[in-house]
Amino acid sequence: MADPKGFLTTGREVAETRPVEERVKDWNEVYKPGSLLPIISKQAGRCMDCGIPFCHNGCPLGNLIPEWNDFAYREDWSEASERLHATNNFPEFTGRLCPAPCESACVLGINQPAVTIKNVEVTIIDKAWETGDVTPQQPERLSGKTVAVIGSGPAGLAAAQQLTRAGHTVAVYERADRIGGLLRYGIPEFKMEKRHINRRIEQMRAEGTKFRTGVEIGRDINAAKLRNRYDAVVIAAGATTARDLPVPGRELSGIYQAMEYLPLSNKVQEGDFVAPPITAEGKHVVVIGGGDTGADCVGTAHRQGAASVTQLEIMPRPGEERNANQPWPTFPMLYKVTSAHEEGGERVYSVSTTHFEGDEDGNVQFLHLVEVEFKDGKLEQKPGTERKIPAQLVTLAMGFTGTDQENGLVQQFGLELDARGNIARDADFATNVPGVFVAGDAGRGQSLIVWAIAEGRSAARGVDRFLTGASSLPAPIRPTDRALTV
């Protein structure tokens, strides 16, 4: 174990962020570079050798958290990196973006602040890149089998890397102009700089994975023809059909889905635009949706110079401590203040949008809302609470309803869907079409990055077994597994 008394003598200390007035002027990550390394060994020493590490169950990847905490405490960064990569292909992604269900399940968290697992994780992997411990792992021999992976988000990349290392020839197809999926164009630069994706892509290229950008299966290439070209196919196209808001005035200019708005700022950082075609500069911005995507819109609007930012959420404001009906080690619904919320703006809970109001030119100017409350398990409007707020740019961040069915991929393959509109699969992540598998949000529905990577790793095992008759690849989850919630 790490420090036997660490959890008794050391308090929780997290990464230090840059001052708000500094970071809103750029798009760099919000944390102070190098601020973790001086404190992280003691933080790792808080891991308490609890006997039954529930953090393993909180994390769908089954990360060996107590083991790499021990090595981080001893500052044996090479061994820590080896343990970290044993279960996670991309810890620099999860260490920055995952909401850390492992910390919610930390045994120390029963009556103390949990171990800073995410901070330890990101320190280990950043140190590994710095020291050259992250190298290409080329297969010992090639199988002669070919696999197409549709989608280059975390699920697709994890499946591709596992299958390449197993000796198969893998090509990843991405409809966008760059690899990364929502990691590239859905996550703002201030949450994860894209250099982290770029160097993983270079590692994967050196291992033998091929990448095809600007190719949409279903439109540019018929899905059935793709199936005939490869021995197996993995669909990791995500759940990209956004939930809409069908209220009067929705057709006004200035109202966009979050994924119409966010990628443009990322394209500015890539050098594609000098300024984004959709900008919050000087505008009153309203973000509808209280989740992480909504927070990304808030932080982006701050950096674009919005006159004001208001985030609306239809559900009540969560509490700051666990509710009795959300006991340890489940993942609790807590009031969360992200770095974007620290930067300003207003958060309004228990409200519903009734309609939008525009000017004579068809541009949105106001959003009309009403307060809501739960009665007999249903949300009902509270009479007399109607009001309107300025809204010259509105982003809809209300989640996603399933995989894209407009591009023809589902129909051309002849895939069956489940009751929720996701692509149905069996215990090996195989669809009803022989040789076609599905991983990530396309099969699970909208979920977390850590679940996407776990799905990609598990689906890779199913594909490997289909191609060779057996597989030694790990499968951390089953398609039916769900998070520790109540």
C-alpha positions as CSV (number, residue, x, y, z in Angstrom):
1,M,0.0,0.0,0.0
2,A,1.0,3.7,0.0
3,D,1.4,5.7,3.2
4,P,-0.3,3.6,6.0
5,K,-1.4,6.8,7.8
6,G,-1.8,9.0,4.7
7,F,-5.5,9.3,4.9
8,L,-5.2,10.4,8.6
9,T,-2.4,12.9,8.2
10,T,-3.0,14.4,4.7
11,G,-6.1,16.4,3.6
12,R,-7.5,16.4,0.1
13,E,-5.8,18.9,-2.2
14,V,-6.8,19.2,-5.9
15,A,-5.2,20.8,-9.0
16,E,-4.9,24.5,-8.9
17,T,-6.6,26.5,-11.6
18,R,-5.4,29.6,-13.3
19,P,-7.0,32.9,-12.3
20,V,-10.4,33.5,-14.0
21,E,-9.4,36.9,-15.4
22,E,-6.4,35.2,-17.1
23,R,-7.9,32.0,-18.4
24,V,-11.0,33.5,-20.0
25,K,-8.6,35.4,-22.3
26,D,-7.2,32.3,-23.9
27,W,-8.2,28.7,-24.8
28,N,-5.5,26.9,-22.8
29,E,-6.4,24.3,-20.2
30,V,-7.7,26.0,-17.0
31,Y,-5.2,24.2,-14.7
32,K,-1.8,25.7,-13.8
33,P,0.9,23.7,-15.6
34,G,3.0,21.6,-13.2
35,S,0.8,22.5,-10.1
36,L,0.0,18.8,-9.3
37,L,3.5,17.2,-9.3
38,P,4.7,18.8,-6.0
39,I,1.6,17.6,-4.1
40,I,0.4,14.4,-5.9
41,S,2.6,11.9,-4.1
42,K,1.1,12.8,-0.8
43,Q,-2.4,12.8,-2.3
44,A,-1.8,9.3,-3.7
45,G,-0.6,8.3,-0.2
46,R,-4.2,8.9,1.0
47,C,-5.2,5.7,-0.7
48,M,-5.9,3.6,2.4
49,D,-5.5,-0.1,1.5
50,C,-9.2,-0.6,2.2
51,G,-9.1,-4.3,1.5
52,I,-12.1,-4.2,-0.9
53,P,-11.4,-1.3,-3.3
54,F,-14.8,-0.2,-4.4
55,C,-13.2,2.2,-6.8
56,H,-12.7,-0.8,-9.0
57,N,-16.4,-1.2,-9.2
58,G,-17.1,2.5,-9.6
59,C,-14.8,2.5,-12.7
60,P,-16.1,0.5,-15.6
61,L,-12.6,0.0,-16.8
62,G,-11.7,-1.7,-13.6
63,N,-8.6,0.5,-13.2
64,L,-6.0,-0.8,-10.7
65,I,-6.3,2.4,-8.7
66,P,-4.7,1.3,-5.4
67,E,-1.7,-0.2,-7.3
68,W,-0.9,2.9,-9.3
69,N,-1.6,5.1,-6.3
70,D,1.1,3.1,-4.4
71,F,3.6,3.6,-7.3
72,A,2.8,7.3,-7.5
73,Y,3.3,7.7,-3.8
74,R,6.7,6.1,-4.2
75,E,7.3,8.3,-7.3
76,D,7.9,5.2,-9.4
77,W,6.3,6.8,-12.4
78,S,7.3,4.1,-14.9
79,E,5.6,1.3,-13.0
80,A,2.6,3.6,-12.3
81,S,2.2,4.1,-16.0
82,E,2.4,0.4,-16.7
83,R,-0.4,-0.3,-14.2
84,L,-2.5,2.6,-15.6
85,H,-2.2,1.4,-19.2
86,A,-3.0,-2.2,-18.2
87,T,-6.7,-1.2,-18.1
88,N,-7.0,2.2,-19.9
89,N,-5.9,3.0,-23.4
90,F,-6.2,6.8,-22.9
91,P,-5.8,7.9,-19.3
92,E,-4.9,11.5,-20.4
93,F,-8.5,11.7,-21.8
94,T,-10.3,10.2,-18.7
95,G,-8.0,12.1,-16.3
96,R,-9.2,15.3,-17.8
97,L,-12.8,14.6,-18.8
98,C,-14.3,11.8,-16.7
99,P,-16.5,12.8,-13.8
100,A,-14.7,10.2,-11.7
101,P,-17.3,7.7,-10.5
102,C,-14.3,6.0,-9.0
103,E,-14.0,8.8,-6.5
104,S,-17.7,8.5,-5.6
105,A,-17.0,4.8,-4.8
106,C,-13.8,5.5,-2.9
107,V,-14.0,3.8,0.6
108,L,-12.4,6.8,2.2
109,G,-15.3,8.9,0.8
110,I,-17.7,7.3,3.3
111,N,-16.7,9.9,5.9
112,Q,-13.9,11.9,4.4
113,P,-13.1,13.6,1.1
114,A,-12.2,10.9,-1.4
115,V,-8.8,10.3,-2.8
116,T,-8.0,12.6,-5.8
117,I,-7.9,9.7,-8.2
118,K,-8.4,11.8,-11.4
119,N,-5.5,14.1,-10.4
120,V,-3.2,11.1,-9.7
121,E,-4.2,9.5,-13.0
122,V,-3.5,12.6,-15.1
123,T,-0.2,13.2,-13.4
124,I,1.0,9.7,-14.1
125,I,0.2,9.8,-17.7
126,D,1.6,13.3,-18.3
127,K,4.8,12.2,-16.6
128,A,4.9,9.0,-18.8
129,W,4.7,11.1,-22.0
130,E,7.4,13.4,-20.6
131,T,9.8,10.6,-19.8
132,G,9.1,8.6,-23.0
133,D,7.3,5.7,-21.3
134,V,4.5,5.8,-23.8
135,T,5.7,4.0,-26.9
136,P,4.0,2.3,-29.9
137,Q,3.2,-1.4,-29.1
138,Q,3.3,-3.1,-32.5
139,P,1.8,-6.6,-32.8
140,E,4.2,-9.6,-32.8
141,R,2.5,-11.0,-35.9
142,L,-0.3,-10.1,-38.2
143,S,-3.5,-12.2,-38.4
144,G,-4.3,-11.5,-42.0
145,K,-7.8,-10.3,-40.9
146,T,-9.1,-6.8,-41.6
147,V,-11.4,-4.7,-39.5
148,A,-13.2,-1.4,-40.2
149,V,-14.0,0.9,-37.3
150,I,-16.7,3.5,-37.9
151,G,-16.2,6.5,-35.7
152,S,-13.0,7.9,-34.0
153,G,-14.3,8.9,-30.6
154,P,-13.0,7.1,-27.5
155,A,-14.9,3.9,-28.1
156,G,-13.7,3.6,-31.7
157,L,-10.1,4.5,-30.9
158,A,-10.0,2.0,-28.0
159,A,-11.4,-0.8,-30.2
160,A,-9.0,0.1,-33.0
161,Q,-6.0,0.1,-30.7
162,Q,-6.8,-3.2,-29.1
163,L,-7.5,-4.9,-32.4
164,T,-4.4,-3.5,-34.0
165,R,-2.3,-4.8,-31.1
166,A,-3.9,-8.2,-31.5
167,G,-2.5,-8.3,-35.0
168,H,-5.5,-7.4,-37.2
169,T,-5.3,-4.7,-39.9
170,V,-7.6,-1.9,-38.8
171,A,-8.9,1.1,-40.6
172,V,-10.8,3.9,-38.7
173,Y,-13.4,5.8,-40.7
174,E,-14.3,9.3,-39.5
175,R,-16.8,11.6,-41.2
176,A,-15.2,14.8,-39.8
177,D,-12.0,16.2,-41.2
178,R,-10.0,15.2,-38.2
179,I,-9.7,12.2,-36.0
180,G,-11.2,12.3,-32.5
181,G,-15.0,12.5,-32.7
182,L,-16.5,14.5,-29.8
183,L,-13.1,14.5,-28.2
184,R,-12.0,16.7,-31.1
185,Y,-15.0,18.8,-31.8
186,G,-17.3,18.5,-28.8
187,I,-14.8,19.1,-25.9
188,P,-13.5,22.7,-25.7
189,E,-9.8,23.3,-25.8
190,F,-9.9,24.7,-22.2
191,K,-11.0,21.3,-20.9
192,M,-8.5,19.3,-23.0
193,E,-6.0,20.6,-25.4
194,K,-6.0,18.7,-28.7
195,R,-2.3,17.9,-28.6
196,H,-3.3,15.1,-26.3
197,I,-5.3,13.5,-29.1
198,N,-2.7,14.2,-31.7
199,R,0.1,12.3,-30.0
200,R,-2.2,9.3,-29.3
201,I,-3.1,9.2,-33.0
202,E,0.6,9.2,-33.9
203,Q,1.2,6.4,-31.5
204,M,-1.6,4.4,-33.1
205,R,-0.3,5.1,-36.6
206,A,3.1,3.8,-35.6
207,E,1.4,0.6,-34.3
208,G,-0.3,0.1,-37.7
209,T,-3.8,1.6,-37.4
210,K,-5.0,3.4,-40.6
211,F,-7.2,6.5,-40.5
212,R,-9.6,7.7,-43.1
213,T,-11.1,11.2,-42.5
214,G,-13.8,12.9,-44.3
215,V,-15.6,9.6,-45.1
216,E,-19.2,9.1,-43.8
217,I,-20.3,5.5,-44.0
218,G,-23.8,5.4,-45.4
219,R,-23.4,8.5,-47.5
220,D,-19.9,8.3,-49.0
221,I,-19.5,4.6,-48.8
222,N,-22.4,2.1,-48.8
223,A,-22.4,0.2,-45.5
224,A,-23.1,-3.1,-47.1
225,K,-20.2,-2.6,-49.5
226,L,-17.9,-1.8,-46.5
227,R,-19.0,-5.0,-44.8
228,N,-18.0,-7.0,-47.9
229,R,-14.6,-5.3,-48.0
230,Y,-13.6,-6.2,-44.4
231,D,-13.7,-9.3,-42.3
232,A,-15.4,-7.5,-39.5
233,V,-16.8,-4.0,-38.7
234,V,-17.1,-2.1,-35.4
235,I,-19.7,0.6,-35.3
236,A,-18.7,3.3,-32.9
237,A,-20.5,6.2,-34.4
238,G,-21.9,7.6,-31.2
239,A,-25.3,8.9,-30.2
240,T,-25.3,12.1,-32.2
241,T,-29.0,12.7,-32.7
242,A,-29.6,15.8,-30.5
243,R,-32.7,16.2,-28.5
244,D,-34.6,19.3,-29.8
245,L,-37.0,21.8,-28.2
246,P,-40.3,22.0,-30.2
247,V,-41.7,25.2,-28.9
248,P,-43.0,28.3,-30.7
249,G,-40.1,30.4,-32.1
250,R,-37.7,27.5,-32.5
251,E,-37.2,28.5,-36.1
252,L,-35.7,31.9,-35.3
253,S,-32.1,32.6,-36.2
254,G,-29.7,32.4,-33.3
255,I,-31.0,29.1,-31.8
256,Y,-28.5,26.3,-32.3
257,Q,-27.8,22.8,-31.0
258,A,-24.7,22.7,-28.8
259,M,-22.9,20.5,-31.4
260,E,-23.6,23.2,-34.0
261,Y,-22.0,25.8,-31.8
262,L,-19.1,24.1,-29.9
263,P,-17.1,22.6,-32.9
264,L,-16.7,26.0,-34.5
265,S,-14.5,27.3,-31.7
266,N,-12.4,24.2,-31.8
267,K,-12.0,24.8,-35.6
268,V,-10.7,28.3,-34.8
269,Q,-8.1,26.7,-32.5
270,E,-7.2,24.3,-35.4
271,G,-6.6,27.3,-37.7
272,D,-9.7,26.7,-39.9
273,F,-11.3,30.0,-39.1
274,V,-10.0,33.4,-37.9
275,A,-13.3,33.9,-36.0
276,P,-16.1,31.4,-35.4
277,P,-19.2,31.7,-37.8
278,I,-21.4,31.6,-34.7
279,T,-20.1,33.7,-31.8
280,A,-21.4,34.9,-28.4
281,E,-19.5,38.2,-28.6
282,G,-21.5,41.0,-27.2
283,K,-24.7,38.9,-27.0
284,H,-27.0,37.8,-24.2
285,V,-26.5,34.0,-24.2
286,V,-28.9,31.4,-22.9
287,V,-27.8,27.8,-22.5
288,I,-30.7,25.3,-22.1
289,G,-29.4,22.2,-20.3
290,G,-27.6,21.9,-17.0
291,G,-25.1,19.1,-17.9
292,D,-21.5,19.0,-18.9
293,T,-22.3,20.0,-22.5
294,G,-24.1,23.0,-21.2
295,A,-21.2,23.9,-19.1
296,D,-18.9,23.7,-22.2
297,C,-21.2,26.2,-23.9
298,V,-21.0,28.5,-20.9
299,G,-17.2,28.4,-20.9
300,T,-17.0,28.9,-24.6
301,A,-19.4,31.9,-24.4
302,H,-17.3,33.5,-21.7
303,R,-14.2,33.3,-23.9
304,Q,-16.0,34.8,-26.9
305,G,-17.0,37.9,-24.9
306,A,-20.7,37.3,-24.2
307,A,-22.6,40.2,-22.6
308,S,-24.3,37.8,-20.2
309,V,-24.6,34.0,-19.9
310,T,-27.6,32.2,-18.3
311,Q,-27.9,28.4,-18.0
312,L,-31.3,26.9,-17.6
313,E,-32.1,23.5,-16.1
314,I,-35.6,22.0,-15.8
315,M,-34.7,19.9,-12.8
316,P,-34.4,21.2,-9.2
317,R,-31.0,22.4,-8.0
318,P,-29.1,19.3,-6.6
319,G,-27.8,19.4,-3.0
320,E,-24.2,19.7,-2.1
321,E,-24.1,16.5,-0.1
322,R,-25.3,13.0,-0.8
323,N,-29.0,12.4,-0.4
324,A,-30.1,9.5,1.7
325,N,-31.5,7.7,-1.3
326,Q,-28.1,8.0,-3.1
327,P,-25.8,6.2,-0.6
328,W,-22.1,5.4,-1.0
329,P,-20.8,3.9,-3.3
330,T,-23.3,5.0,-5.9
331,F,-22.7,8.1,-8.1
332,P,-24.6,10.9,-6.4
333,M,-26.4,13.8,-8.1
334,L,-24.6,16.8,-6.5
335,Y,-24.5,20.5,-7.2
336,K,-21.3,20.8,-9.3
337,V,-19.4,24.0,-10.0
338,T,-17.2,23.5,-13.0
339,S,-14.4,25.8,-14.1
340,A,-16.9,27.4,-16.6
341,H,-19.3,28.2,-13.8
342,E,-16.5,29.8,-11.8
343,E,-16.0,32.2,-14.6
344,G,-19.4,33.8,-14.2
345,G,-23.0,33.6,-15.5
346,E,-26.2,32.7,-13.8
347,R,-27.7,29.2,-13.3
348,V,-31.5,28.9,-13.0
349,Y,-33.1,25.7,-11.9
350,S,-36.7,24.4,-12.1
351,V,-37.7,26.3,-15.2
352,S,-39.0,25.3,-18.6
353,T,-38.9,27.3,-21.8
354,T,-42.4,28.1,-23.2
355,H,-41.4,30.0,-26.4
356,F,-38.9,32.3,-28.1
357,E,-39.5,35.9,-29.2
358,G,-37.8,37.4,-32.2
359,D,-37.4,40.8,-33.9
360,E,-38.7,41.8,-37.3
361,D,-35.8,40.3,-39.0
362,G,-36.4,36.8,-37.6
363,N,-33.6,36.9,-35.0
364,V,-34.2,35.6,-31.5
365,Q,-34.3,38.3,-28.8
366,F,-36.0,36.9,-25.8
367,L,-36.7,33.5,-24.2
368,H,-39.9,33.1,-22.3
369,L,-39.8,30.6,-19.3
370,V,-42.0,29.4,-16.5
371,E,-41.1,27.8,-13.1
372,V,-41.9,24.1,-12.8
373,E,-42.3,21.8,-9.8
374,F,-42.9,18.1,-9.3
375,K,-46.5,17.0,-8.4
376,D,-47.4,13.4,-8.2
377,G,-44.2,12.5,-10.0
378,K,-44.9,14.9,-12.9
379,L,-43.5,18.3,-13.7
380,E,-46.1,21.0,-13.7
381,Q,-45.9,24.7,-14.4
382,K,-46.4,27.1,-11.5
383,P,-49.0,29.7,-12.5
384,G,-47.9,33.3,-12.2
385,T,-44.2,32.6,-12.6
386,E,-43.9,33.4,-16.3
387,R,-41.1,35.8,-17.3
388,K,-38.8,36.5,-20.2
389,I,-35.0,37.0,-20.3
390,P,-32.8,38.5,-23.1
391,A,-31.6,35.9,-25.5
392,Q,-29.6,36.8,-28.6
393,L,-27.9,33.4,-28.8
394,V,-29.4,30.2,-27.5
395,T,-27.7,26.8,-27.4
396,L,-29.6,23.6,-26.8
397,A,-27.6,21.2,-24.6
398,M,-30.3,18.7,-23.6
399,G,-28.6,15.5,-24.5
400,F,-28.9,13.0,-27.3
401,T,-31.6,10.5,-28.3
402,G,-29.7,7.9,-30.3
403,T,-27.4,7.1,-33.2
404,D,-27.7,9.0,-36.5
405,Q,-30.3,7.2,-38.7
406,E,-30.4,9.8,-41.5
407,N,-27.1,8.9,-43.1
408,G,-28.3,5.4,-44.1
409,L,-25.8,3.4,-42.0
410,V,-28.4,1.6,-39.9
411,Q,-30.7,0.8,-42.9
412,Q,-27.9,-0.2,-45.3
413,F,-26.4,-2.7,-42.7
414,G,-29.9,-3.9,-41.8
415,L,-29.4,-3.4,-38.1
416,E,-31.9,-4.0,-35.4
417,L,-32.5,-1.3,-32.8
418,D,-33.5,-1.7,-29.2
419,A,-36.5,0.0,-27.5
420,R,-34.4,3.1,-26.8
421,G,-33.3,3.5,-30.4
422,N,-29.8,2.2,-29.9
423,I,-28.2,-0.5,-32.0
424,A,-29.0,-3.8,-30.5
425,R,-26.2,-6.2,-29.6
426,D,-25.6,-9.5,-27.8
427,A,-23.1,-10.5,-25.1
428,D,-20.2,-10.2,-27.5
429,F,-21.3,-6.7,-28.6
430,A,-22.3,-8.3,-32.0
431,T,-25.3,-7.0,-33.9
432,N,-27.8,-9.1,-35.8
433,V,-25.6,-8.8,-38.9
434,P,-22.8,-11.4,-38.8
435,G,-19.4,-9.7,-38.4
436,V,-20.8,-6.3,-37.4
437,F,-20.3,-5.2,-33.8
438,V,-21.2,-2.0,-32.0
439,A,-19.4,-0.2,-29.2
440,G,-20.0,3.0,-27.2
441,D,-22.9,5.4,-27.3
442,A,-24.3,3.9,-30.5
443,G,-25.1,0.8,-28.6
444,R,-25.3,2.0,-25.0
445,G,-26.9,5.4,-25.5
446,Q,-25.4,8.7,-24.3
447,S,-22.8,7.9,-21.6
448,L,-19.4,8.9,-20.2
449,I,-16.0,8.7,-21.8
450,V,-14.9,6.0,-19.4
451,W,-17.8,3.8,-20.4
452,A,-17.0,4.4,-24.1
453,I,-13.4,3.2,-23.6
454,A,-14.6,0.2,-21.7
455,E,-17.1,-0.6,-24.4
456,G,-14.4,-0.3,-27.1
457,R,-12.1,-2.7,-25.2
458,S,-14.9,-5.2,-24.6
459,A,-16.1,-5.0,-28.2
460,A,-12.5,-5.6,-29.4
461,R,-12.5,-8.9,-27.6
462,G,-15.8,-10.0,-29.3
463,V,-14.3,-9.1,-32.7
464,D,-11.1,-10.9,-32.0
465,R,-12.9,-14.0,-30.9
466,F,-15.1,-13.8,-34.0
467,L,-12.1,-13.6,-36.3
468,T,-9.8,-16.1,-34.6
469,G,-12.1,-18.4,-32.5
470,A,-10.5,-17.2,-29.2
471,S,-9.2,-14.1,-27.6
472,S,-6.9,-13.0,-24.8
473,L,-8.0,-9.4,-25.0
474,P,-9.7,-8.0,-21.8
475,A,-13.4,-7.3,-21.6
476,P,-14.0,-5.1,-18.6
477,I,-17.8,-4.8,-19.1
478,R,-20.8,-6.5,-20.6
479,P,-23.3,-4.7,-22.8
480,T,-25.9,-4.9,-20.0
481,D,-23.6,-3.4,-17.3
482,R,-24.7,-0.1,-15.8
483,A,-23.2,2.5,-13.6
484,L,-23.4,2.3,-9.8
485,T,-26.6,4.3,-9.3
486,V,-29.9,3.9,-7.6
